[in-house]
Amino acid sequence: MAKRIDAKNVDIYYGSFKAVENVSLTVEPRTVTAFIGPSGCGKSTFLRTLNRMHEVIPGAYVEGSVTLDGTDLYAQGVDPVAVRRVVGMVFQRPNPFPSMSIFDNVASGLRLNGVKNKGVLADAVERSLKAANLWNEVKDRLGRAGMGLSGGQQQRLCIARAIAVEPQVLLMDEPCSALDPISTLAIEDLINQLKEQYTVVIVTHNMQQAARVSDRTAFFNLAAQGKPGHLIEAGPTDLIFSNPTEKATEDYITGRFG
Ligand SMILES: Nc1ncnc2c1ncn2[C@@H]1O[C@H](COP(=O)(O)OP(=O)(O)OP(=O)(O)O)[C@@H](O)[C@H]1O
């Protein structure tokens, strides 16, 4: 189910502003890849090009190629909505649909895809909530509002909602930054389990988190404010943290800048 992503010579623009320059990177299936780097270096922008979310911003566009198991996501005729179904996303702030119950939040993507059968929906909701380590906490109140859950539970609900439609890749943009340390650990445990089935990419500002959850790390940097961000190096997380090739990487992970 998990898929491999290959980005080649990717440049990313907001109108005339080039935010990211010449990134080539492979994201391996069934691994967790962390994007790290100082603020403004383009981690989130690059992440959003991996499921064609970048282009929802007026004037924003991408050059270069991004393939998913060899299929070009930006080829003519590819439906961005179909891409986002295969490459799901979890955002920084938990964002359950406010008017919906826990059940309906998780079922929403399937319903959009035309699934109506109650039994199928109930099975998918249970499976997704179990996979998101939330089932035991909510199984007796599936009809209650998703917004009534704690922040950490809401984020696991959003992860359940993302995986209910069985994507192959899960993109996570600082998924723990709005959470307390206990909820953060719960999400990190979950990420560890998810990689058995999914390809996971996570943007994080937290070096310990990158070291704890990721198999591979990509370090982005920018020459100066207003200049495009670029990839400095990528490799196995233990190597990037213990013996990076580039001095900029070492300076960043040891806290000398950023
Ligand atoms: N909607 C937007 N319109 C115009 N420029 C944008 C937009 N979003 C981001 N940028 C610019 O693109 C560059 C990269 O931003 P991005 O948010 O991807 O960086 P980041 O590394 O994820 O930063 P942070 O760690 O602070 O979240 C920055 O110069 C930013 O100001």
The ligand as a MOL file (V3000), in Angstrom:
LIG
                    3D

  0  0  0     0  0            999 V3000
M  V30 BEGIN CTAB
M  V30 COUNTS 31 33 0 0 0
M  V30 BEGIN ATOM
M  V30 1 N 0.7380 31.7520 1.1190 0
M  V30 2 C 1.9450 32.2630 0.9080 0
M  V30 3 N 2.1180 33.3090 0.0610 0
M  V30 4 C 3.3280 33.8430 -0.1710 0
M  V30 5 N 4.4720 33.3960 0.3810 0
M  V30 6 C 4.3720 32.3600 1.2340 0
M  V30 7 C 3.1210 31.7420 1.5370 0
M  V30 8 N 3.3410 30.7350 2.4190 0
M  V30 9 C 4.6620 30.7310 2.6520 0
M  V30 10 N 5.2910 31.6990 1.9480 0
M  V30 11 C 6.7380 31.9870 1.9270 0
M  V30 12 O 7.4340 30.8540 1.4380 0
M  V30 13 C 8.6370 30.6740 2.1750 0
M  V30 14 C 8.6370 29.2680 2.7790 0
M  V30 15 O 7.6040 29.2030 3.7790 0
M  V30 16 P 7.2200 27.8650 4.5280 0
M  V30 17 O 6.0410 28.1540 5.3930 0
M  V30 18 O 7.1270 26.7640 3.5560 0
M  V30 19 O 8.5210 27.6330 5.4090 0
M  V30 20 P 8.7180 26.6340 6.6310 0
M  V30 21 O 10.1190 26.1350 6.5280 0
M  V30 22 O 7.6380 25.6280 6.6670 0
M  V30 23 O 8.5840 27.6540 7.8300 0
M  V30 24 P 8.0680 27.4200 9.3400 0
M  V30 25 O 9.0370 26.4670 9.9430 0
M  V30 26 O 8.1590 28.7860 9.9500 0
M  V30 27 O 6.6720 26.8920 9.2560 0
M  V30 28 C 8.7070 31.7830 3.2030 0
M  V30 29 O 9.4850 32.8390 2.6640 0
M  V30 30 C 7.2560 32.2140 3.3460 0
M  V30 31 O 7.1630 33.5610 3.7190 0
M  V30 END ATOM
M  V30 BEGIN BOND
M  V30 1 1 1 2
M  V30 2 1 2 3
M  V30 3 2 2 7
M  V30 4 2 3 4
M  V30 5 1 4 5
M  V30 6 2 5 6
M  V30 7 1 6 7
M  V30 8 1 6 10
M  V30 9 1 7 8
M  V30 10 2 8 9
M  V30 11 1 9 10
M  V30 12 1 10 11
M  V30 13 1 11 12
M  V30 14 1 11 30
M  V30 15 1 12 13
M  V30 16 1 13 14
M  V30 17 1 13 28
M  V30 18 1 14 15
M  V30 19 1 15 16
M  V30 20 2 16 17
M  V30 21 1 16 18
M  V30 22 1 16 19
M  V30 23 1 19 20
M  V30 24 2 20 21
M  V30 25 1 20 22
M  V30 26 1 20 23
M  V30 27 1 23 24
M  V30 28 2 24 25
M  V30 29 1 24 26
M  V30 30 1 24 27
M  V30 31 1 28 29
M  V30 32 1 28 30
M  V30 33 1 30 31
M  V30 END BOND
M  V30 END CTAB
M  END
